[in-house]
Amino acid sequence: MNETIRVGVVGTGALGQHHARVYANTPGARLVGAFDQLPGRGQEVAERHGGRGFDSLEALLGECDAVSVAVPTIDHLAVARAAFAAGCDVLVEKPLAPSLAEADALIAAGEAAGRILQVGHIERFNPAADLLFRGGAPRFIEVHRLAPFTPRSLDIDVVLDLMIHDLDIVLALDGSEAVQVDAVGVPVLTPKVDIANARLRFASGLIANLTASRVSAEKVRKFRVFLPRTYVSADFVGKEAVIYRLNEKDGQPDIEVERGTAANEEPLARQLAAFVRSVATRTAPVVSGHDGRRALALAETILERIRG
């Protein structure tokens, strides 16, 4: 990577401001600046990290090679299309789009322009997630993602807000399609679904049970994977994992316990560094638009079961 990638951020709210911060310290990247619909907001965030604010989206895109799109989901398609048309590669926050039709249009726009599209499924870059991919084909997965209530992302259900992170990882661990989806969920503090549980059966035989809540008293992100003779319990908050393996010792079954601590690296820093490498080398991103669409499709199926 000899070329410095000029990067920008569209949308500098709760997530976008951190994209600007991390880009300013990402090797191979130079933060050009940011644009936000809120007057002065993009300038304030960009200048804090050595960039500058832009008065229009078009002005920012004209000076960038790549951008992060961290605007509300309903605006992803319009902003990404403008970025592709301006010759920019795009990292768009999750969920990819508010509907599968818009997801397909967004992917098609990127492919037509010959640009890279990465989807911001940040948990794929959590160091603890690396430990989940060490074994073979999983047989059973259990996930708990619980978060205290915050006045953010309340325009979407908890399935699209939180559970979709884990759906992306489950789909990455198992290449087959879900053949049975059972789900329940209820609103608690908002008109949207705030607590949801989904039980999925895949063509491979994998069973996955996922629970997501944004009205919890504590923050929990536990991902448990059961494989033949192996059990992995990963804590995405503590960035650590415990691996249990069934071996034989003196002719008798013996459980070997390995406690691993993942690298103390910020998932967002790993995500944006991977995006910059993809842009610089013109290689496929770790989480492609098609990956994001697959997770969105499964999330929509879960929501249909809940509403039904």
C-alpha positions in Angstrom: 0.0 0.0 0.0 2.1 2.9 -1.3 -0.8 5.1 -2.2 -2.5 7.2 0.5 -6.3 6.8 0.3 -8.3 10.0 0.7 -11.2 9.2 2.9 -14.3 11.1 4.0 -17.3 10.6 6.3 -20.9 11.3 5.4 -22.9 11.7 8.6 -21.1 12.5 11.8 -23.6 11.4 14.5 -23.1 8.7 17.1 -21.2 6.4 14.6 -19.9 8.7 12.0 -17.9 10.8 14.5 -15.9 7.7 15.4 -15.2 6.9 11.8 -13.6 10.3 11.4 -11.5 9.7 14.6 -10.3 6.3 13.5 -9.6 7.3 9.9 -7.3 10.1 11.2 -5.1 7.4 12.7 -5.4 4.6 10.0 -2.2 3.8 8.2 -2.5 4.4 4.4 -5.5 6.8 4.8 -5.8 10.5 5.1 -9.0 12.0 6.5 -10.1 14.7 4.0 -13.2 15.7 6.0 -16.8 15.2 6.6 -20.3 16.3 5.6 -23.4 16.4 7.8 -26.9 17.7 7.2 -26.7 19.5 10.6 -25.0 22.9 10.0 -21.6 23.0 11.6 -21.7 19.4 12.9 -19.5 18.0 10.1 -17.0 20.8 10.4 -16.7 20.4 14.2 -16.1 16.7 14.0 -13.7 16.9 11.0 -11.6 19.7 12.4 -11.3 17.8 15.7 -9.4 15.1 13.8 -7.4 17.1 11.3 -9.9 17.3 8.4 -12.3 19.9 7.3 -16.1 20.3 7.0 -17.8 20.5 3.7 -20.9 22.4 2.8 -22.3 19.8 0.4 -22.1 16.1 -0.2 -20.9 16.7 -3.7 -18.0 18.8 -2.6 -16.8 16.1 -0.2 -17.1 13.3 -2.7 -15.1 15.4 -5.3 -12.0 15.2 -3.1 -12.2 11.6 -1.8 -11.3 8.1 -3.0 -13.5 6.4 -0.5 -16.2 7.4 2.1 -18.0 5.9 5.1 -21.7 6.4 4.9 -23.1 6.7 8.4 -26.4 8.4 7.7 -29.9 7.0 8.6 -30.6 3.7 6.9 -33.3 5.3 4.8 -30.7 7.5 3.1 -28.1 4.8 2.4 -29.1 4.3 -1.2 -29.2 7.9 -2.3 -25.8 8.7 -0.6 -24.1 5.6 -1.9 -25.3 6.2 -5.4 -23.9 9.7 -5.4 -20.6 8.4 -4.0 -20.3 5.7 -6.7 -21.2 8.2 -9.4 -18.3 10.4 -8.1 -15.9 7.5 -8.4 -15.7 6.7 -4.6 -15.6 3.4 -2.9 -18.1 3.0 -0.1 -18.4 1.6 3.4 -22.0 1.8 4.4 -23.1 1.2 8.0 -25.4 -1.7 8.8 -28.1 -2.5 8.0 -27.3 -2.2 4.3 -30.7 -0.8 3.4 -34.2 -0.5 4.7 -35.5 -3.1 2.2 -34.2 -5.9 0.0 -35.2 -3.9 -3.1 -33.0 -1.0 -2.0 -30.2 -3.3 -1.0 -30.3 -4.8 -4.5 -30.3 -1.3 -6.1 -27.4 -0.3 -3.9 -25.3 -3.4 -4.8 -26.1 -3.0 -8.5 -25.1 0.7 -8.5 -21.7 -0.2 -7.0 -21.1 -3.0 -9.5 -22.1 -0.8 -12.4 -19.6 1.8 -11.3 -16.9 -0.8 -10.7 -16.5 0.4 -7.1 -16.0 -1.4 -3.8 -18.9 -1.8 -1.4 -18.3 -2.9 2.2 -21.0 -3.2 4.8 -20.3 -2.1 8.4 -21.0 -5.3 10.2 -18.4 -4.3 12.8 -18.6 -7.4 15.0 -17.0 -9.4 12.2 -13.9 -7.5 13.2 -14.2 -8.0 16.9 -11.0 -9.8 18.0 -13.1 -12.3 19.9 -14.9 -13.3 16.7 -11.6 -14.5 15.3 -11.7 -17.4 17.8 -15.1 -18.6 16.5 -13.6 -19.4 13.1 -10.9 -21.7 14.3 -13.0 -24.9 14.3 -14.9 -26.8 11.8 -18.6 -26.8 10.9 -20.7 -25.7 14.0 -23.6 -27.9 15.1 -25.3 -25.5 17.5 -25.0 -21.7 18.2 -26.4 -19.7 21.0 -26.1 -15.9 21.1 -27.2 -13.3 23.7 -26.8 -9.6 22.7 -28.3 -7.4 25.4 -27.9 -3.7 25.7 -29.3 -0.9 28.0 -31.8 1.4 26.4 -30.4 4.4 24.5 -32.3 6.9 22.3 -30.5 5.8 19.2 -31.7 3.7 16.2 -35.2 3.7 17.5 -36.5 4.0 13.9 -35.8 0.2 13.4 -36.6 -3.0 15.3 -34.0 -4.6 17.6 -33.5 -7.3 15.0 -32.1 -4.8 12.5 -30.4 -2.7 15.2 -28.6 -5.5 17.2 -29.4 -9.0 16.2 -28.3 -8.5 12.6 -24.7 -8.4 13.8 -25.0 -11.9 15.0 -26.9 -13.1 12.0 -24.0 -11.9 9.8 -21.5 -14.0 11.9 -23.8 -17.1 11.9 -24.1 -16.8 8.1 -20.3 -16.4 7.8 -19.8 -19.5 10.0 -22.3 -21.6 8.0 -22.6 -21.3 4.2 -26.0 -22.9 3.9 -29.4 -21.2 3.8 -31.9 -21.1 6.7 -34.7 -23.6 6.0 -36.8 -23.0 9.1 -37.2 -19.7 11.0 -39.2 -19.4 14.2 -39.2 -16.1 16.1 -41.0 -14.0 18.7 -40.6 -10.5 19.9 -42.3 -7.6 21.7 -42.2 -3.8 22.0 -41.4 -2.6 25.5 -40.3 1.0 25.5 -40.8 1.9 21.8 -43.5 1.1 19.1 -40.8 -1.2 17.5 -39.8 -4.6 18.7 -37.3 -4.1 21.5 -36.8 -7.8 22.6 -36.6 -10.7 20.1 -35.7 -14.3 20.0 -35.1 -16.4 16.8 -34.5 -20.1 16.4 -33.0 -21.0 13.0 -32.4 -24.3 11.3 -30.0 -24.3 8.4 -29.7 -26.8 5.5 -26.4 -27.9 6.9 -28.1 -29.1 10.1 -26.9 -26.2 12.2 -29.3 -24.9 14.8 -28.9 -21.3 16.0 -30.8 -19.6 18.8 -30.4 -15.9 19.1 -31.7 -13.4 21.6 -31.4 -9.6 21.3 -32.7 -6.9 23.6 -32.1 -3.2 23.9 -33.9 -2.8 27.3 -31.4 -4.8 29.4 -30.0 -3.6 32.7 -26.5 -4.6 31.5 -24.5 -5.0 28.3 -24.0 -8.6 27.3 -22.5 -9.9 24.1 -22.0 -13.7 24.4 -21.5 -16.0 21.4 -21.4 -19.7 22.0 -20.5 -22.2 19.3 -20.8 -26.0 19.7 -18.7 -28.1 17.3 -17.8 -31.8 17.2 -15.8 -32.4 20.4 -15.4 -28.6 20.9 -17.2 -25.8 22.6 -16.2 -22.1 22.2 -17.7 -19.4 24.4 -16.7 -15.9 23.2 -17.3 -12.6 25.1 -17.4 -9.7 22.6 -17.4 -7.2 25.4 -14.4 -8.6 27.3 -12.7 -9.7 24.0 -12.0 -13.1 25.4 -13.0 -16.7 24.9 -12.9 -20.1 26.6 -12.4 -23.1 24.4 -13.3 -26.6 25.7 -12.0 -29.6 23.8 -12.8 -33.3 24.3 -9.6 -35.4 24.1 -8.4 -38.7 25.5 -6.0 -39.0 28.4 -4.8 -42.4 29.5 -7.6 -44.0 27.5 -10.2 -41.9 29.2 -12.3 -38.9 28.0 -10.6 -35.6 29.1 -11.8 -32.0 28.8 -9.0 -29.6 27.8 -9.7 -26.0 28.7 -8.0 -23.1 26.8 -8.6 -19.6 28.0 -7.7 -17.1 25.3 -7.7 -13.3 25.4 -8.1 -11.7 22.0 -5.9 -8.9 20.8 -6.8 -5.6 22.5 -7.7 -3.9 19.3 -10.7 -1.7 18.6 -13.1 -3.4 16.2 -13.8 -0.2 14.3 -10.1 0.4 13.7 -9.8 -3.2 12.3 -12.9 -2.6 10.1 -11.7 0.7 8.6 -8.1 -0.6 8.1 -9.6 -3.6 6.2 -11.7 -1.2 4.1 -8.7 1.0 3.3 -6.6 -2.1 2.3 -9.4 -3.3 0.1 -9.6 0.1 -1.6 -5.8 0.3 -2.1 -5.4 -3.2 -3.4 -8.7 -3.4 -5.3 -9.6 -6.6 -3.6 -12.9 -7.9 -2.3 -14.0 -6.5 1.1 -14.3 -8.8 4.1 -18.0 -8.0 4.4 -19.4 -7.5 0.9 -22.7 -6.0 -0.2 -23.9 -9.5 -0.9 -23.0 -10.5 2.7 -24.9 -7.5 4.0 -27.9 -8.4 1.8 -27.9 -12.0 3.0 -28.0 -10.8 6.7 -30.8 -8.3 5.9 -32.9 -10.9 4.1 -32.7 -13.2 7.2 -33.5 -10.3 9.5 -36.5 -9.5 7.4 -37.7 -13.1 7.6 -37.4 -13.0 11.3 -39.4 -9.8 11.6 -42.1 -11.4 9.3 -42.4 -14.3 11.7 -42.6 -12.0 14.7 -45.3 -9.8 13.1 -47.2 -12.9 11.9 
